[in-house]
Amino acid sequence: MQGSSALDNYDLRKAHQALKMLLIDRSNEFRILALGIGYPINTKDWELIVLNFCLDFIECFHTWSDDNPPDHYHIHKCMTQMRQMARGKSTMTEVTHLQNTAYLIAEDFKAIYKRME
């Protein structure tokens, strides 16, 4: 669904609680990723924006690794995320570090959220 948020698939109250729990151990990774993608950390709810970015990144990974061809919207969304991660980086290692960080944040969030059920 165009314009939708990856967090739309989660109960918002539980998602906020899971995010709070995740930030206890991963606040540094949130900052690294936010700075890496050019998102200011002095805005309201910036952690929620970063989490949504991470969940979208996982969706892109599944789109890339699926046998079915992705639709145009998913291609554009994933390429935009890749561009956002790669902008200003001089090595692939820097980009890969951001990708791994996004992946770990999303997976940790999903694990915490699942335990809350």
C-alpha angles and dihedrals in degrees: 000000000000115000093014125136124236086228089064086084091063136067101258096219093052091042091056090049092048090048091053090051092047092051090060090071104018106041091113092053090050090054093046092051094044091052091043093056093040098250115144116240094206095073127098114271094001089150090060090052091050091048091051089050089053093049090049089050091056089051089052091050090054090047091052094046097044121103092225117084113252122240121250093259093057092046091052093044093050094046090050090054092048090050091049091052095045099044110116095004120127100197138040088234090067091051092046090051090056091046091051091047092051091047094050094047091051094046093047090049092051091049093050092045091050092051089055093061 
